[in-house]
Amino acid sequence: MLPTVVKLCCGISYPHLRNMSGLQRAAVAVIGQEISHLNRARGAIQQHLHPHTPLWNKEISEAQASREDHGFYQKQGRDAMDKALGMLQDRDGWKMEVKENNGDVICSKVLRGNRKVFRLEAMLDASVDELYDVLFRKVEEMHQWNPSIQRIRVLERVGPETIITHEVSAETAPGNLIGQRDFLSVRHSCKRQAKVYIGGAPVELEAFPPQSGFVRGEDGPTCLVIEPSEETPHRSRITWLLNMDVKGWLPKSLVNQALPRAQLDFTKHLRRHLSAGGALRG
């Protein structure tokens, strides 16, 4: 997802990840490089992050829309979803990473090229439509309940089921080793029988190149599957494939510790939002 959906709450400060002295020493040098990179563009960062400064130029975006074939992005979104679903449906090679007391389970698999992907399975107290509303229709509101996201903007509505988004993760907090990233993605959704699918992949826009002061990561191909619970009405099961390249200078071993933690944190914040009635507002 998404972006969405999620992003980058590094788990180094959590108790079960504190015994990584070797990784911490290896990370010191690369963290310094990332900090130096961001400090060189501090002025640009502040300009982009000012609450009254838009992250995109509407006129540029509209001009870009007139030049680009919307069908291309729709196909890219569908292809990304199908590829991500193929990863989920291939049951071979998955290994348990985390099993929480509330039933949340994260497994991982190493793909070709040594890319590690993560699959989260969780039950949520919300209907399929409520979750689709929160995670796709109201994606621009995600920062209001997920502190790991600073903001998400819909740059282009390619159609009722496909959007192009720009997402900025939250600034680095004390104890977090993954710095601030931005992501430019196409997100596609569809409904098949009782299930809803949300898929995504990184895109490039001539009118929206990488932003000064940010490391641009890539999220996808990824997907989120939402299906109704067979046992309990008004509950849903989500299956989320996280397939992310955060770029930058951090070692893969460190990133692979952070990403499943980010999935658990995302689910925790989503549950809190749902319990507060967030799916029913607006």
C-alpha positions as CSV (number, residue, x, y, z in Angstrom):
1,M,0.0,0.0,0.0
2,L,0.4,2.0,0.2
3,P,1.2,4.2,0.8
4,T,0.2,4.6,2.2
5,V,0.2,4.0,3.1
6,V,2.5,3.8,6.4
7,K,5.4,4.8,6.6
8,L,8.8,4.3,8.3
9,C,8.3,4.2,12.1
10,C,11.6,2.6,12.8
11,G,11.4,0.0,15.5
12,I,14.9,0.5,16.9
13,S,13.5,2.0,20.1
14,Y,11.2,-0.9,20.9
15,P,12.3,-3.4,23.5
16,H,12.6,-6.4,21.3
17,L,14.9,-4.6,18.9
18,R,17.3,-3.0,21.3
19,N,19.9,-5.7,21.2
20,M,21.3,-4.7,17.8
21,S,24.6,-3.2,18.9
22,G,26.3,-4.3,15.7
23,L,23.7,-2.8,13.5
24,Q,23.6,0.4,15.5
25,R,27.4,0.8,15.0
26,A,27.1,0.1,11.3
27,A,24.3,2.6,11.1
28,V,26.1,5.5,12.7
29,A,28.2,6.3,9.6
30,V,25.3,6.1,7.2
31,I,23.0,8.1,9.5
32,G,25.6,10.9,9.4
33,Q,25.5,10.8,5.6
34,E,21.8,11.1,5.6
35,I,21.8,13.9,8.1
36,S,24.4,15.8,6.0
37,H,22.3,15.3,2.9
38,L,19.2,16.7,4.6
39,N,21.0,19.6,6.3
40,R,22.3,20.8,2.9
41,A,18.7,21.3,1.8
42,R,17.3,22.6,5.1
43,G,15.9,25.8,3.5
44,A,14.2,23.8,0.8
45,I,12.7,21.4,3.4
46,Q,11.1,24.2,5.4
47,Q,9.6,25.6,2.2
48,H,8.0,22.3,1.3
49,L,6.8,21.6,4.8
50,H,5.3,25.0,5.6
51,P,1.6,24.3,6.5
52,H,0.4,26.9,4.1
53,T,2.7,25.9,1.2
54,P,1.2,23.3,-1.2
55,L,3.4,20.4,-2.2
56,W,2.3,20.6,-5.8
57,N,1.3,23.2,-8.3
58,K,-2.3,22.6,-9.4
59,E,-1.8,24.3,-12.8
60,I,1.3,22.2,-13.5
61,S,-0.6,19.0,-12.5
62,E,-3.6,19.9,-14.7
63,A,-1.3,20.5,-17.6
64,Q,0.4,17.3,-17.0
65,A,-2.9,15.5,-17.0
66,S,-3.7,16.9,-20.4
67,R,-0.5,15.5,-21.8
68,E,-0.5,12.1,-20.1
69,D,-2.6,9.1,-21.1
70,H,-4.8,8.2,-18.2
71,G,-5.1,4.7,-19.5
72,F,-1.4,4.3,-19.0
73,Y,-1.7,4.9,-15.2
74,Q,-4.8,2.8,-14.9
75,K,-3.0,-0.1,-16.6
76,Q,0.1,0.5,-14.4
77,G,-2.1,0.4,-11.3
78,R,-3.8,-2.8,-12.4
79,D,-0.6,-4.5,-13.3
80,A,1.0,-3.6,-10.0
81,M,-2.0,-5.0,-8.1
82,D,-1.9,-8.2,-10.1
83,K,1.8,-8.7,-9.5
84,A,1.4,-8.0,-5.8
85,L,-1.5,-10.4,-5.5
86,G,0.7,-13.0,-7.3
87,M,3.3,-12.6,-4.5
88,L,0.6,-13.1,-1.8
89,Q,-0.9,-16.1,-3.5
90,D,2.4,-17.8,-3.7
91,R,2.6,-19.5,-0.3
92,D,6.1,-20.8,-0.6
93,G,9.0,-19.2,1.1
94,W,7.2,-17.1,3.8
95,K,8.8,-17.1,7.2
96,M,7.3,-15.8,10.5
97,E,8.6,-12.4,11.6
98,V,6.1,-11.3,14.3
99,K,3.1,-12.7,16.1
100,E,1.2,-10.3,18.4
101,N,-1.1,-11.2,21.2
102,N,-4.0,-9.6,19.4
103,G,-3.6,-12.1,16.5
104,D,-1.7,-9.8,14.1
105,V,0.9,-11.8,12.1
106,I,3.7,-10.6,9.9
107,C,5.6,-13.0,7.6
108,S,8.4,-12.2,5.2
109,K,9.9,-13.5,2.0
110,V,13.1,-12.7,0.1
111,L,12.5,-12.0,-3.6
112,R,15.0,-12.1,-6.5
113,G,17.5,-9.3,-6.1
114,N,17.5,-9.8,-2.3
115,R,14.4,-7.6,-1.8
116,K,12.5,-8.6,1.4
117,V,8.8,-8.1,1.4
118,F,6.4,-8.4,4.4
119,R,2.9,-9.7,4.7
120,L,0.6,-8.5,7.5
121,E,-2.6,-10.3,8.4
122,A,-5.0,-8.7,10.9
123,M,-8.6,-8.6,12.0
124,L,-10.3,-5.1,12.4
125,D,-13.6,-4.0,13.9
126,A,-14.9,-2.4,10.7
127,S,-16.7,-3.4,7.5
128,V,-15.1,-3.7,4.2
129,D,-16.7,-0.5,3.0
130,E,-15.6,1.4,6.1
131,L,-12.0,0.4,5.6
132,Y,-12.1,1.2,1.9
133,D,-13.4,4.7,2.8
134,V,-10.6,5.3,5.3
135,L,-7.8,3.8,3.3
136,F,-8.6,4.9,-0.2
137,R,-11.4,7.5,-0.5
138,K,-10.1,9.6,2.4
139,V,-6.4,8.9,1.8
140,E,-5.6,12.6,2.1
141,E,-6.9,12.5,5.7
142,M,-4.5,9.7,6.7
143,H,-2.1,12.0,8.4
144,Q,-4.8,13.0,10.9
145,W,-4.7,9.6,12.6
146,N,-1.3,8.1,11.5
147,P,1.6,10.1,13.0
148,S,4.1,8.4,10.7
149,I,2.7,10.4,7.8
150,Q,3.1,14.1,7.5
151,R,0.8,14.5,4.5
152,I,-0.7,12.9,1.4
153,R,-1.9,14.8,-1.6
154,V,-3.9,13.4,-4.5
155,L,-2.1,14.9,-7.5
156,E,-4.3,13.3,-10.1
157,R,-7.6,11.5,-10.1
158,V,-7.2,9.3,-13.2
159,G,-10.6,7.8,-12.7
160,P,-12.9,6.6,-9.9
161,E,-10.6,3.7,-9.0
162,T,-7.2,5.2,-9.8
163,I,-5.3,8.1,-8.3
164,I,-1.7,9.5,-8.3
165,T,-0.5,10.6,-4.9
166,H,2.4,12.3,-3.3
167,E,3.2,11.2,0.3
168,V,5.6,12.6,2.8
169,S,6.6,10.6,5.8
170,A,6.9,12.3,9.2
171,E,10.1,13.9,10.2
172,T,12.6,11.7,12.0
173,A,11.8,11.3,15.7
174,P,14.4,10.5,18.5
175,G,15.4,6.9,18.2
176,N,14.2,6.5,14.6
177,L,17.0,5.7,12.1
178,I,15.0,6.0,8.9
179,G,14.9,9.6,7.8
180,Q,12.1,11.5,6.1
181,R,11.0,10.2,2.7
182,D,8.6,11.1,0.0
183,F,6.8,8.8,-2.4
184,L,5.1,9.3,-5.7
185,S,2.7,6.5,-6.4
186,V,-0.2,5.3,-8.5
187,R,-2.9,3.7,-6.4
188,H,-5.6,1.5,-8.0
189,S,-8.6,-0.1,-6.3
190,C,-11.3,-2.6,-7.4
191,K,-13.9,-4.8,-5.9
192,R,-14.2,-8.5,-6.7
193,Q,-17.2,-10.2,-5.1
194,A,-17.0,-9.3,-1.4
195,K,-13.4,-8.3,-1.4
196,V,-11.8,-5.0,-2.0
197,Y,-8.2,-4.7,-3.4
198,I,-6.0,-1.6,-3.2
199,G,-2.7,-1.8,-5.1
200,G,0.1,0.6,-5.8
201,A,3.4,1.2,-7.6
202,P,5.9,4.0,-7.9
203,V,5.5,6.4,-10.8
204,E,7.4,9.3,-12.4
205,L,5.9,12.6,-13.4
206,E,7.8,15.2,-15.4
207,A,5.9,17.9,-13.6
208,F,6.8,16.5,-10.2
209,P,10.4,15.4,-10.0
210,P,12.1,14.4,-6.8
211,Q,11.9,17.2,-4.2
212,S,14.9,18.9,-2.9
213,G,15.5,18.0,0.8
214,F,13.8,14.6,0.6
215,V,15.0,11.1,-0.2
216,R,12.4,9.7,-2.6
217,G,11.6,6.1,-1.8
218,E,9.6,3.5,-3.9
219,D,6.6,1.7,-2.6
220,G,5.4,-1.2,-4.7
221,P,4.2,-3.3,-6.3
222,T,2.1,-3.5,-3.2
223,C,-1.5,-4.3,-2.3
224,L,-4.0,-4.4,0.5
225,V,-6.8,-7.0,0.5
226,I,-9.9,-6.3,2.6
227,E,-12.4,-9.1,3.1
228,P,-15.3,-9.7,5.4
229,S,-14.8,-11.9,8.4
230,E,-16.5,-15.3,8.0
231,E,-17.1,-15.6,11.7
232,T,-18.1,-12.2,12.9
233,P,-20.3,-9.7,11.2
234,H,-19.0,-6.1,10.7
235,R,-15.4,-7.3,11.1
236,S,-12.8,-7.5,8.3
237,R,-9.6,-9.2,7.6
238,I,-6.8,-7.3,6.0
239,T,-3.8,-8.8,4.2
240,W,-1.2,-6.2,3.4
241,L,1.9,-6.8,1.3
242,L,4.6,-4.2,2.1
243,N,7.2,-4.0,-0.7
244,M,9.3,-0.9,-0.1
245,D,12.7,0.4,-1.1
246,V,13.5,3.3,1.2
247,K,16.6,4.3,-0.8
248,G,19.3,6.3,0.9
249,W,22.2,5.0,2.8
250,L,20.7,2.7,5.5
251,P,21.8,-1.0,5.6
252,K,19.1,-3.5,4.5
253,S,19.4,-5.3,7.8
254,L,18.3,-2.2,9.6
255,V,15.5,-1.4,7.2
256,N,14.2,-5.0,7.4
257,Q,13.8,-4.5,11.2
258,A,12.0,-1.2,10.8
259,L,9.4,-2.1,8.1
260,P,7.5,-4.8,10.0
261,R,7.4,-2.5,13.0
262,A,5.9,0.2,10.8
263,Q,3.2,-2.3,9.7
264,L,2.3,-3.0,13.4
265,D,2.3,0.7,14.2
266,F,0.1,1.5,11.3
267,T,-2.4,-1.2,12.3
268,K,-2.4,0.1,15.9
269,H,-3.1,3.7,14.8
270,L,-5.8,2.5,12.4
271,R,-7.6,0.5,15.2
272,R,-7.5,3.6,17.4
273,H,-9.0,5.7,14.6
274,L,-11.7,3.2,14.0
275,S,-12.6,2.9,17.7
276,A,-13.0,6.6,17.8
277,G,-15.5,6.5,15.1
278,G,-13.2,7.7,12.4
279,A,-14.7,5.5,9.7
280,L,-18.2,7.0,10.3
281,R,-17.3,10.7,10.1
282,G,-17.4,12.7,6.9
